[in-house]
């Protein structure tokens, strides 16, 4: 397993009034990923999070890859304060084989110039194929169950077989069955069930196919999807920075529903929340709640923000608000 390494290659800061230094270790909390052993043509991606905890926007100008075995994809090159984007590292398993790795150099030009290096590694085996290369559920409504199927094709040892499959979550349920075997060629059918109790939100996981191959027994199978809810709030994490007791801070929130709705209340334990609520029923509400910490306790404060709609069939959405409450 490759150890996480962060290299700030260049970091020059232009004169900015009241500029705050940026901790790039916080902006890029994950800086390396080992894909392990993967099958040829398997969809193999990893999303490196980019968290902007500062009060200034960050702009990613480009990402350079040291090897064609990996394609970097910037999901959003402009990251506003307290927002998160991702850099996807796509392992090109259809055109490369064997042990591969790449450095991804992220070039940032705003608010200051910096280069941050990310790293991916893996081994692409040519004797095992997933068809299709991943399990993709797409978007599903909360409470909906779905099943996806994948074939596992192997060519090599006559005694090769799948022993079991491991899932990272109880709501992702894999089942496999051997369907043919002849002259070292083996085919398995794999069914993956997304259970009705899957939590809401985007998920990106790996099922592990465990085989009797003594050298490379574990092979990941990429699984992704998004469970949508009738009501969601963005951003899901609200960072207010450092506040004194009684000091207020406002942030913009966007609340989106599948059908028009009216917001009845916004509350957060340990906070006074002042916000102007519209009585108009609509699918999207843009709010600017003002948060004021209650009490005199200092230190890091994390609370759940609960947004509740009006009506007999009331819905709720939640976000997390965090701040450091400092002494006078």
Beta strands, then each sheet from edge to edge (+ up, - down):
strand 1: 8-12
strand 2: 32-40
strand 3: 44-51
strand 4: 58-65
strand 5: 70-74
strand 6: 78-79
strand 7: 84-91
strand 8: 98-110
strand 9: 113-131
strand 10: 135-141
strand 11: 146-155
strand 12: 162-166
strand 13: 172-182
strand 14: 185-194
strand 15: 201-211
strand 16: 218-228
strand 17: 231-234
strand 18: 237-244
strand 19: 248-261
strand 20: 263-268
strand 21: 271-274
strand 22: 282-293
strand 23: 299-309
strand 24: 316-326
sheet 1: 1+ 9- 2-
sheet 2: 1+ 9- 8+ 4- 6+
sheet 3: 1+ 9- 11+ 14- 13+
sheet 4: 3+ 7- 5+
sheet 5: 10+ 16+ 15- 12+
sheet 6: 17+ 19- 22+ 21-
sheet 7: 18+ 24+ 23- 20+
end
